[in-house]
Amino acid sequence: IYILILIIVFCIIGVASIIGDDKIQVMNNLDYNVTLNKDGSMNVTETWDVYVKNTGTLFKDFYRTDKYPISDVTVKNLNTNTELEDLGREEYQVPEGMFYAEPINNRTVEVAFGTGKRESSGNVKYQISYKIENVITSYKDCQEFYWQFLDESNSMPCKKVTGTIKLPKEISNMDNLKIWGHGNLNGDINKISADEVSFDVKNLDAENMLEVRVVTAEKMFNIQENEKNYRNLDNILEEEAKWSEETNQNIRNHRIFVLVLAIIE
């Protein structure tokens, strides 16, 4: 019995020491402030409130930058209210107070910034601002903003994700503004005014994606890229209705599964 107890104690100590050296990143709150521009581009400010442990550098990758070019990247430390200095090159361990925004291949730009928490832990708060081109697709009968804010490569669980999307101008008829969110079931997306949409998602697990789709039946973007010479609004509505029914069926199946478990218990 004594030998067994000693073995268990040493195992616990060993596991604790391994866990103690692990890198941990948990997003307390991730907020997106998006302004859609008339030329089909968008300006975005992301606010990260994140708990880190043994994490000297935080990373964010932007994909398909050959189609959606990114520019004007800046990073700000909100704890100290200071702009980070551009390192100008890719580096695995970015010094505190510095960042880089560099292409790592033909289709990906990586943004990374130093936290100063390589051998410590705590909450850090940063703002990442940037501009992305060609985010609007125009059809004969509508214009569409369809963006994946988080994809399945996201390794950081998020306790809360919020955002606002500002249109270039107010829509004259609210029925002509269509909005959807895809990904986590525990969330809401709402029209909060004639030119603004908000979304709010709680407890988004790592490796889950979050998409937002905003469609206007009134033309408000002057674009040349991504302009399609056909009508597509009915197809979009049919597609979203199908996905909505699949989601509702998944919710019903989950409730039945929980009920069966409760009955068995």
C-alpha positions in Angstrom: 0.0 0.0 0.0 2.8 2.4 0.9 4.6 1.6 -2.4 1.4 2.2 -4.4 0.8 5.5 -2.6 4.3 6.6 -3.4 4.0 5.7 -7.0 0.7 7.6 -7.3 2.3 10.7 -5.6 5.3 10.7 -7.9 2.9 10.3 -10.9 0.9 13.3 -9.8 4.1 15.3 -9.3 5.3 14.3 -12.7 2.1 15.2 -14.5 1.8 18.5 -12.6 5.4 19.4 -13.7 4.6 18.6 -17.3 1.4 20.6 -17.2 3.1 23.5 -15.5 5.4 23.9 -18.5 2.6 23.8 -21.1 1.7 26.8 -23.1 -1.9 27.9 -22.5 -3.9 30.5 -24.4 -7.6 31.1 -23.5 -9.5 33.9 -25.1 -11.7 35.7 -22.5 -13.2 38.0 -25.1 -12.6 38.5 -28.8 -14.3 41.5 -30.4 -14.5 42.4 -34.1 -15.3 46.0 -35.2 -15.9 45.8 -39.0 -16.5 48.7 -41.4 -17.5 47.8 -44.9 -16.4 50.3 -47.5 -18.1 51.3 -50.7 -15.2 50.1 -52.8 -15.7 46.5 -51.5 -13.0 46.5 -48.9 -13.3 46.4 -45.1 -11.4 47.9 -42.2 -11.3 45.6 -39.1 -10.2 46.1 -35.5 -9.9 43.0 -33.5 -9.7 43.3 -29.7 -8.1 40.4 -27.9 -8.5 39.9 -24.2 -6.7 36.6 -23.6 -5.1 34.6 -20.7 -1.7 33.3 -21.6 0.7 31.0 -19.8 4.3 30.4 -20.9 3.4 32.1 -24.2 5.9 34.7 -25.4 4.2 35.2 -28.9 0.7 35.1 -30.2 -0.1 34.4 -33.8 -2.9 35.0 -36.3 -2.8 33.8 -39.9 -4.7 35.4 -42.8 -5.4 32.9 -45.6 -6.1 33.4 -49.3 -4.4 36.8 -49.3 -3.8 36.4 -53.1 -7.6 36.9 -53.5 -8.1 39.1 -50.4 -5.0 41.3 -50.0 -4.3 42.6 -46.5 -2.6 45.9 -45.7 -2.3 48.6 -43.0 -1.6 46.1 -40.2 -1.0 47.6 -36.8 -0.9 46.1 -33.3 -1.5 48.0 -30.1 -1.0 46.9 -26.5 -4.1 48.1 -24.7 -2.6 47.4 -21.2 0.0 50.0 -21.8 -1.8 52.0 -24.6 1.2 51.8 -26.8 1.6 50.9 -30.5 3.9 48.0 -31.2 7.0 48.4 -33.4 7.1 46.5 -36.6 9.9 43.9 -36.4 10.0 43.7 -40.2 10.7 39.9 -40.4 9.3 36.6 -39.3 10.5 35.3 -36.0 9.2 32.5 -33.7 9.9 34.4 -30.5 8.8 38.0 -31.0 10.2 40.4 -28.4 7.7 42.2 -26.2 6.6 45.5 -27.7 7.1 44.3 -31.3 5.1 42.6 -34.0 5.4 41.4 -37.6 3.0 41.0 -40.5 4.8 38.9 -43.1 3.8 36.5 -45.9 4.8 32.9 -45.0 3.7 31.6 -48.5 2.0 32.9 -51.6 -1.5 32.8 -50.0 -0.9 33.4 -46.3 0.1 36.4 -44.2 1.0 35.8 -40.6 0.7 38.4 -37.8 2.6 37.7 -34.6 3.3 39.9 -31.6 5.3 39.5 -28.3 3.4 39.2 -25.0 6.4 39.2 -22.6 4.8 36.1 -21.0 7.3 33.4 -22.2 7.9 32.2 -18.6 5.0 33.7 -16.8 1.2 34.0 -17.0 -1.5 36.6 -16.9 -4.2 38.4 -18.9 -3.0 40.5 -21.9 -5.1 42.8 -24.1 -4.2 43.8 -27.7 -5.8 45.4 -30.7 -5.0 44.3 -34.3 -6.1 46.6 -37.0 -6.0 45.9 -40.8 -7.7 46.4 -44.1 -8.7 43.6 -46.5 -9.8 44.1 -50.2 -12.4 42.4 -52.3 -14.7 41.1 -49.5 -17.9 42.0 -51.3 -19.5 39.8 -54.1 -22.0 41.6 -56.3 -24.8 39.9 -58.2 -27.6 41.3 -60.4 -30.1 41.2 -57.6 -28.0 41.5 -54.4 -24.6 42.1 -52.9 -23.0 39.8 -50.4 -20.5 39.9 -47.5 -19.6 36.4 -46.6 -16.6 36.1 -44.2 -15.1 33.4 -42.0 -13.8 35.3 -38.9 -12.5 32.1 -37.3 -11.7 28.8 -39.1 -11.1 25.2 -37.9 -7.3 25.9 -37.5 -8.1 28.1 -34.6 -6.4 26.5 -31.6 -7.6 28.9 -28.9 -10.9 28.4 -27.1 -13.0 31.6 -26.8 -15.3 32.3 -23.9 -17.0 35.0 -25.8 -16.8 36.3 -29.4 -18.6 39.6 -30.3 -18.7 41.9 -33.3 -20.3 44.7 -35.2 -20.5 45.1 -39.0 -21.1 48.6 -40.3 -22.6 49.0 -43.8 -21.5 52.0 -46.0 -25.0 53.5 -45.7 -28.4 52.8 -44.2 -30.7 50.4 -46.0 -34.1 51.8 -47.0 -36.1 48.6 -46.2 -35.0 46.3 -43.4 -36.5 43.4 -45.3 -33.8 43.9 -47.9 -31.1 43.2 -45.3 -30.5 39.4 -44.7 -28.1 38.1 -42.1 -26.9 34.7 -41.0 -24.2 33.2 -38.7 -22.6 29.8 -39.1 -20.6 27.7 -36.7 -21.3 27.5 -33.0 -25.0 26.9 -32.0 -24.7 29.1 -28.9 -24.9 32.5 -30.5 -27.0 35.3 -31.9 -26.8 37.6 -34.9 -29.0 40.7 -35.1 -29.8 43.8 -37.1 -29.3 46.6 -34.6 -30.0 49.4 -37.0 -30.5 50.2 -40.7 -26.7 50.1 -41.3 -25.3 47.9 -38.6 -25.3 44.2 -37.7 -24.0 42.6 -34.5 -23.1 39.0 -33.4 -22.5 37.4 -30.1 -21.2 33.9 -29.5 -20.4 32.2 -26.2 -18.1 29.3 -25.4 -16.6 28.8 -28.9 -14.4 25.7 -28.7 -11.0 25.5 -30.3 -11.1 24.2 -33.9 -14.6 25.5 -34.5 -15.3 28.0 -37.2 -17.4 31.2 -37.1 -18.8 32.7 -40.3 -21.1 35.7 -40.9 -23.1 36.3 -44.0 -24.7 39.7 -44.8 -26.7 40.1 -48.0 -28.3 43.4 -49.2 -31.0 43.4 -51.9 -30.1 47.1 -52.3 -26.9 48.0 -54.1 -24.6 50.0 -51.9 -21.1 48.9 -53.0 -19.3 50.2 -56.1 -17.0 47.3 -57.1 -15.4 45.8 -60.2 -13.8 42.7 -58.6 -16.1 39.8 -57.7 -18.9 41.1 -59.9 -21.2 38.3 -61.2 -23.5 38.7 -64.2 -26.4 36.7 -62.8 -29.0 36.7 -60.1 -28.3 34.8 -56.9 -30.6 36.0 -54.0 -33.1 33.1 -54.3 -30.2 30.6 -54.3 -28.8 32.2 -51.2 -32.1 32.1 -49.4 -32.7 28.5 -50.4 -29.2 27.5 -49.2 -29.6 29.2 -45.9 -33.0 27.6 -45.3 -31.6 24.2 -46.0 -28.7 24.8 -43.5 -31.1 26.2 -40.9 -33.3 23.0 -41.1 -30.1 20.9 -40.8 -29.1 22.9 -37.7 -32.6 22.6 -36.2 -32.6 18.8 -36.8 -29.2 18.5 -35.1 -30.7 20.4 -32.1 -33.7 18.1 -32.0 -31.4 15.0 -32.2 -29.3 16.4 -29.4 -32.3 17.0 -27.2 -33.6 13.4 -27.9 -30.2 12.0 -27.0 -30.1 13.9 -23.7 -33.7 12.8 -22.9 -32.7 9.1 -23.6 -29.7 9.5 -21.3 -31.9 11.0 -18.6 -34.4 8.1 -18.9 -31.6 5.5 -18.7 -30.2 7.2 -15.7 
